[in-house]
Amino acid sequence: MAENGNAMTITDDNFQSEIESTEGLAMVDFWAAWCGPCRIVGPIVEELASEYQGKVKVGKVDVDANQRTAARFGIRSIPSILFFKDGKLVDTVVGALPKPHLEQKIQEHL
């Protein structure tokens, strides 16, 4: 399992086992290497992954490499951050949002 810091790399192949089979809250960042706003959000996602370690599972999906998962959730704009609770999609935020906004979403669903 590849890890980028504290956020795990999620792929088409492990999405079901790592996110949809997980109890509790999971936050998944859909991004791409060529996306400028994604490079702004990436470090924020990493910070949240370490701050909420053990409470929130944090993953990153490269939309170019994992088009099946991106299509399945209708990802049209990136970065898109999806929140799953007990394997079910409960919330989505789109765009380069500041850390307090993402933290508020985590608190809402914890």
Secondary structure, 3 states (H helix, E strand, C coil): CCEECCEEEECCCCHHHHHHCCCCEEEEEEECCCCHHHHHHHHHHHHHHHHCCCCEEEEEEECCCCHHHHHHCCCCCCCEEEEEECCEEEEEEECCCCHHHHHHHHHHHC
